[in-house]
Amino acid sequence: MDEGLVKALYSNSILLTFYGLFIVENTVFPKYWLRIGVKILSVSLFFAAIVSIIQIKDPLFFARNIYVKGLTFEQLVEYYNSHGYESTARIRRFLTGYRNSIFSYINLASVGIDGIAIFSLLIAIKTKSKLRILFFVIFAGLVSFLSSSRWIMLNFLIVASQSVWLSKNKVSGILQFVVYSLGILTLLFISLYAIGFDIESFIENRLMSKSADTRFLAFEVFDRVFPENPIFGTGGTDTELMVELLGGQSSQIHVGYLKLFYYYGLIGGVLYLGFLGTLLIRLWKMAKASNYWGGFFALFAFAMINLTLFELSLFYYGLMLAIIFANHFYREEKQNVNMVQANQASKKSLIAKI
């Protein structure tokens, strides 16, 4: 058998997504497992915030193996300055302030996918303790803003705002969210300033940076290269024309949904969007029935990623957990409804006999 085919069966991200979804959709997890899971996720979010803070002073903390392979920070800088963009793109992000917290050993996107999914799962669980929710928001906020990635900050705000869109009075909900957000962000920035974080540099070099230009470039390049293979795409390969048009300004078409259609054409693009849209609708319906929105917002945040990045795989433990939790609360609500209906039917039967 072809070794390439065998390797694809256990390493292809799309196939891994299928395997993961097949397992979580066909497995019922005991309630006490999920309770233990909530405690573990709470602790992991806390440690993620701590590690992100430590990485302000020690960028190589918890990132040595994946990034540097024994090099010191100074040697990394020297390597970065003496090599071209293609060979240093990954290190370039690291040296310019990107922090991946405890997620460094998974991949570069995990901090924004798994981290935000965990945050979404935790704040959606009904609790009378507002202080507990506040801690989750602060921990997730630290991880998100210290990551220095704008898409992660945006997804943090999207997930944090879920209570606004679920409130009956949207105007009041929005006003409360704005007030709370300003208060929490002020607290975060004061805390970061106190521990030595360069806020001025962060605002100037990250929030106000011109990296958004690569997104505009993506539309220009896509307009030129897509007509070459509009039906089936390039099969996941970059053509010479695309590389030439990018001209070293970017390593790829930096808008995920555009790259999706460039790689896989109209057929592949429509199939994937159909799959993602159907899954979102399903989670929305389940959330509406169970009133647990953690799973839906975790996947919605993932869908937002491809407005700026390129990531098609759902094979992330945060997203798999999002579906597990959504399924659990939906099943629990159905059982409660069935129990109530059974009790009502029993009472009616008893009354009829009397």
C-alpha positions as CSV (number, residue, x, y, z in Angstrom):
1,M,0.0,0.0,0.0
2,D,1.2,3.5,-0.8
3,E,2.9,5.0,2.3
4,G,1.6,8.4,1.4
5,L,-2.0,7.1,1.6
6,V,-1.4,5.4,4.9
7,K,0.1,8.6,6.4
8,A,-2.8,10.6,5.1
9,L,-5.3,8.4,6.9
10,Y,-3.8,9.3,10.3
11,S,-2.4,12.8,9.7
12,N,-4.7,14.6,7.3
13,S,-6.4,17.3,9.3
14,I,-9.8,16.9,7.4
15,L,-9.8,13.2,8.1
16,L,-8.9,13.8,11.7
17,T,-11.8,16.2,12.0
18,F,-14.1,13.4,10.6
19,Y,-12.7,10.9,13.1
20,G,-13.1,13.3,16.0
21,L,-16.7,14.3,15.1
22,F,-17.6,10.6,14.6
23,I,-16.4,9.7,18.1
24,V,-17.9,12.7,20.0
25,E,-21.2,12.4,18.2
26,N,-21.5,8.7,19.0
27,T,-20.3,8.7,22.6
28,V,-22.3,9.6,25.7
29,F,-20.0,10.9,28.5
30,P,-21.1,10.5,32.1
31,K,-22.1,13.7,33.9
32,Y,-19.4,13.4,36.5
33,W,-16.8,13.2,33.8
34,L,-17.9,16.6,32.5
35,R,-17.8,18.0,36.0
36,I,-14.2,16.9,36.4
37,G,-13.6,18.3,32.9
38,V,-14.9,21.7,34.0
39,K,-12.5,21.8,36.9
40,I,-9.6,20.8,34.7
41,L,-10.5,23.4,32.1
42,S,-10.8,26.1,34.8
43,V,-7.4,25.3,36.2
44,S,-5.9,25.1,32.7
45,L,-7.3,28.6,31.8
46,F,-5.7,29.9,35.0
47,F,-2.3,28.5,34.2
48,A,-2.6,29.7,30.6
49,A,-2.9,33.3,32.0
50,I,0.1,32.8,34.3
51,V,2.3,31.4,31.5
52,S,1.3,34.3,29.2
53,I,2.4,36.7,31.9
54,I,5.7,34.9,32.5
55,Q,6.3,35.0,28.7
56,I,6.4,38.8,28.9
57,K,9.8,38.6,30.7
58,D,10.9,35.2,29.4
59,P,9.7,34.8,25.8
60,L,11.2,31.3,25.6
61,F,9.3,30.0,28.7
62,F,7.3,27.0,27.8
63,A,8.2,27.6,24.1
64,R,11.8,26.4,23.9
65,N,11.3,23.1,22.2
66,I,8.8,24.1,19.5
67,Y,10.5,27.4,18.5
68,V,14.1,27.3,19.2
69,K,15.5,23.8,19.5
70,G,18.3,24.8,21.9
71,L,19.0,28.3,20.7
72,T,19.1,31.3,23.0
73,F,16.9,34.3,22.5
74,E,19.9,36.3,21.2
75,Q,20.8,33.5,18.8
76,L,17.2,33.5,17.5
77,V,17.3,37.2,16.9
78,E,20.6,36.8,15.0
79,Y,19.1,34.0,12.9
80,Y,16.0,36.1,12.2
81,N,18.2,39.1,11.0
82,S,20.3,37.0,8.7
83,H,17.7,34.9,6.9
84,G,14.8,35.7,4.5
85,Y,11.1,35.9,5.2
86,E,10.2,32.3,4.2
87,S,12.6,30.7,6.6
88,T,11.9,33.0,9.5
89,A,8.1,33.6,9.2
90,R,7.3,31.4,12.2
91,I,10.1,32.9,14.3
92,R,9.3,36.4,13.1
93,R,5.9,36.2,14.8
94,F,7.4,34.9,18.0
95,L,10.1,37.6,18.1
96,T,7.6,40.4,17.5
97,G,5.6,39.6,20.6
98,Y,3.2,36.7,19.8
99,R,2.8,34.5,22.9
100,N,1.2,31.1,22.7
101,S,1.0,30.5,26.5
102,I,0.6,26.8,27.4
103,F,-0.6,26.0,23.9
104,S,2.9,26.4,22.4
105,Y,3.3,22.6,22.1
106,I,0.2,22.1,20.0
107,N,0.4,24.6,17.2
108,L,0.4,28.4,16.5
109,A,-3.4,28.6,16.3
110,S,-4.2,26.6,19.4
111,V,-4.0,29.5,21.8
112,G,-6.8,31.2,19.8
113,I,-8.9,28.1,19.0
114,D,-8.6,25.9,22.1
115,G,-8.1,28.8,24.5
116,I,-11.2,30.7,23.3
117,A,-13.3,27.5,23.1
118,I,-12.4,26.7,26.7
119,F,-13.4,30.2,27.7
120,S,-16.7,29.9,25.9
121,L,-17.5,26.5,27.6
122,L,-16.8,27.8,31.0
123,I,-18.7,31.1,31.0
124,A,-21.8,29.5,29.5
125,I,-22.3,27.1,32.4
126,K,-25.1,28.5,34.6
127,T,-23.7,29.6,38.0
128,K,-24.8,32.0,40.7
129,S,-21.2,33.1,41.3
130,K,-20.5,36.2,39.2
131,L,-17.0,36.4,40.7
132,R,-16.2,33.0,39.1
133,I,-17.3,34.3,35.7
134,L,-15.2,37.5,36.2
135,F,-12.1,35.4,36.9
136,F,-12.7,33.4,33.7
137,V,-13.0,36.7,31.7
138,I,-9.8,38.1,33.3
139,F,-7.8,34.9,32.6
140,A,-9.1,34.6,29.0
141,G,-8.5,38.3,28.5
142,L,-4.9,38.1,29.6
143,V,-4.2,35.1,27.3
144,S,-6.0,36.8,24.4
145,F,-4.4,40.2,24.6
146,L,-0.9,38.9,25.5
147,S,-1.1,36.7,22.4
148,S,-0.8,39.9,20.4
149,S,-3.1,38.4,17.7
150,R,-6.0,40.6,16.8
151,W,-8.1,37.7,15.6
152,I,-7.8,36.2,19.1
153,M,-8.7,39.5,20.8
154,L,-11.7,39.8,18.5
155,N,-12.9,36.2,19.3
156,F,-12.4,36.9,23.0
157,L,-14.8,39.8,22.7
158,I,-17.3,37.8,20.6
159,V,-17.4,35.0,23.2
160,A,-17.5,37.4,26.1
161,S,-20.4,39.2,24.6
162,Q,-22.7,36.1,24.4
163,S,-24.7,37.2,27.3
164,V,-25.6,40.4,25.4
165,W,-27.2,38.6,22.5
166,L,-29.0,36.2,24.8
167,S,-30.6,38.9,27.0
168,K,-34.2,39.9,26.4
169,N,-33.4,43.6,26.5
170,K,-30.6,44.0,23.9
171,V,-30.1,47.7,24.5
172,S,-29.6,47.2,28.2
173,G,-27.4,44.2,27.5
174,I,-25.1,46.2,25.2
175,L,-24.8,49.1,27.6
176,Q,-23.9,46.7,30.4
177,F,-21.4,44.9,28.2
178,V,-19.7,48.2,27.2
179,V,-19.4,49.3,30.8
180,Y,-18.1,46.0,32.0
181,S,-15.7,45.7,29.1
182,L,-14.2,49.1,29.7
183,G,-13.8,48.3,33.4
184,I,-12.2,44.9,32.8
185,L,-9.9,46.2,30.0
186,T,-8.8,49.1,32.2
187,L,-8.1,46.6,35.0
188,L,-6.2,44.3,32.5
189,F,-4.0,47.2,31.2
190,I,-3.2,48.5,34.7
191,S,-2.2,45.0,35.7
192,L,-0.1,44.5,32.6
193,Y,1.6,47.9,33.1
194,A,2.4,46.9,36.7
195,I,4.2,43.7,35.6
196,G,6.3,45.5,33.0
197,F,4.3,45.0,29.8
198,D,5.0,47.7,27.2
199,I,1.5,48.9,26.4
200,E,2.5,51.7,24.1
201,S,4.6,49.4,21.9
202,F,1.7,46.9,21.9
203,I,-0.8,49.5,20.7
204,E,1.6,50.9,18.1
205,N,3.1,47.7,16.8
206,R,0.2,45.3,17.1
207,L,-3.2,47.0,17.3
208,M,-2.3,49.8,14.9
209,S,0.2,47.8,12.7
210,K,-0.2,47.7,8.9
211,S,-0.4,43.9,8.7
212,A,-4.0,44.4,7.7
213,D,-2.6,45.4,4.3
214,T,-2.0,41.7,3.6
215,R,-5.7,41.1,3.8
216,F,-6.4,43.7,1.0
217,L,-3.6,42.1,-1.0
218,A,-5.3,38.7,-0.6
219,F,-8.4,40.0,-2.4
220,E,-6.2,41.4,-5.3
221,V,-4.3,38.2,-5.7
222,F,-7.4,36.0,-5.4
223,D,-9.1,38.0,-8.2
224,R,-6.1,37.1,-10.4
225,V,-5.5,33.5,-9.6
226,F,-9.0,32.1,-8.9
227,P,-10.2,32.2,-12.5
228,E,-7.4,29.8,-13.5
229,N,-8.9,26.9,-11.5
230,P,-12.4,27.9,-10.5
231,I,-14.2,24.5,-10.3
232,F,-11.7,22.2,-8.5
233,G,-9.1,24.7,-7.4
234,T,-5.4,23.9,-7.2
235,G,-5.7,20.9,-5.0
236,G,-4.0,22.6,-2.1
237,T,-0.9,23.8,-3.8
238,D,0.4,27.3,-4.4
239,T,0.9,28.3,-8.0
240,E,3.9,30.2,-9.3
241,L,1.6,33.1,-10.3
242,M,0.2,33.4,-6.7
243,V,3.7,33.5,-5.2
244,E,4.8,36.0,-7.8
245,L,1.8,38.3,-7.1
246,L,2.3,38.2,-3.4
247,G,5.8,39.5,-4.1
248,G,7.2,38.5,-0.6
249,Q,4.6,40.8,1.1
250,S,2.9,37.7,2.6
251,S,3.5,34.0,2.7
252,Q,-0.1,33.1,1.5
253,I,-3.5,34.5,0.6
254,H,-4.3,35.8,4.1
255,V,-8.1,35.5,4.0
256,G,-9.1,31.9,4.8
257,Y,-12.3,31.7,2.9
258,L,-10.6,33.1,-0.2
259,K,-7.8,30.6,0.1
260,L,-10.4,27.8,0.6
261,F,-11.9,28.5,-2.8
262,Y,-8.4,29.0,-4.4
263,Y,-7.3,25.6,-3.1
264,Y,-10.5,23.6,-3.6
265,G,-12.5,25.6,-6.1
266,L,-16.3,26.1,-6.1
267,I,-17.1,22.5,-5.4
268,G,-14.8,22.1,-2.4
269,G,-15.5,25.5,-1.1
270,V,-19.3,25.1,-1.2
271,L,-19.1,21.6,0.4
272,Y,-16.9,22.9,3.3
273,L,-19.1,26.0,3.9
274,G,-22.2,23.8,3.8
275,F,-20.7,21.5,6.4
276,L,-19.6,24.3,8.7
277,G,-22.9,26.2,8.2
278,T,-25.0,23.0,9.0
279,L,-22.9,22.3,12.1
280,L,-23.4,25.9,13.3
281,I,-27.2,25.7,12.7
282,R,-27.4,22.4,14.6
283,L,-25.5,23.8,17.6
284,W,-27.7,26.9,17.5
285,K,-30.9,24.8,17.6
286,M,-29.4,22.7,20.4
287,A,-28.4,25.8,22.4
288,K,-31.8,27.3,21.9
289,A,-33.4,24.2,23.4
290,S,-30.9,23.7,26.3
291,N,-30.1,27.4,26.9
292,Y,-26.4,26.4,27.0
293,W,-24.6,28.5,24.3
294,G,-21.0,27.6,25.1
295,G,-20.7,25.1,22.2
296,F,-22.3,27.4,19.6
297,F,-20.1,30.4,20.4
298,A,-17.0,28.3,20.4
299,L,-17.7,27.1,16.9
300,F,-18.9,30.6,15.8
301,A,-15.5,32.0,17.0
302,F,-13.8,29.4,14.9
303,A,-15.8,30.3,11.8
304,M,-14.7,33.9,12.2
305,I,-11.0,32.9,12.1
306,N,-11.0,32.4,8.3
307,L,-11.9,36.0,7.8
308,T,-8.2,36.7,8.4
309,L,-6.4,33.3,8.7
310,F,-6.6,29.9,7.0
311,E,-7.6,27.0,9.2
312,L,-10.1,24.4,8.0
313,S,-9.6,21.6,10.6
314,L,-11.9,21.3,13.6
315,F,-9.5,18.7,15.1
316,Y,-8.8,20.8,18.2
317,Y,-9.6,19.5,21.6
318,G,-11.4,22.8,22.5
319,L,-13.8,22.4,19.6
320,M,-14.3,18.7,20.2
321,L,-15.1,19.5,23.9
322,A,-17.5,22.2,22.7
323,I,-19.6,19.7,20.8
324,I,-19.4,17.2,23.7
325,F,-20.7,19.8,26.2
326,A,-23.4,21.0,23.7
327,N,-24.6,17.4,23.2
328,H,-24.6,16.8,27.0
329,F,-26.7,19.8,27.9
330,Y,-29.1,19.1,25.0
331,R,-29.6,15.5,26.1
332,E,-30.1,16.6,29.7
333,E,-32.7,19.1,28.7
334,K,-34.5,16.5,26.5
335,Q,-34.6,14.1,29.5
336,N,-36.0,16.8,31.7
337,V,-38.7,17.6,29.2
338,N,-39.6,14.0,28.7
339,M,-39.8,13.5,32.4
340,V,-42.1,16.4,32.8
341,Q,-44.3,15.2,30.0
342,A,-44.4,11.7,31.5
343,N,-45.4,13.1,34.9
344,Q,-48.2,15.2,33.3
345,A,-49.4,12.2,31.3
346,S,-49.4,10.1,34.5
347,K,-51.4,12.8,36.4
348,K,-53.9,13.0,33.5
349,S,-54.3,9.2,33.5
350,L,-54.8,9.2,37.2
351,I,-57.4,12.0,37.1
352,A,-59.3,10.1,34.3
353,K,-59.5,7.0,36.4
354,I,-60.9,8.9,39.3
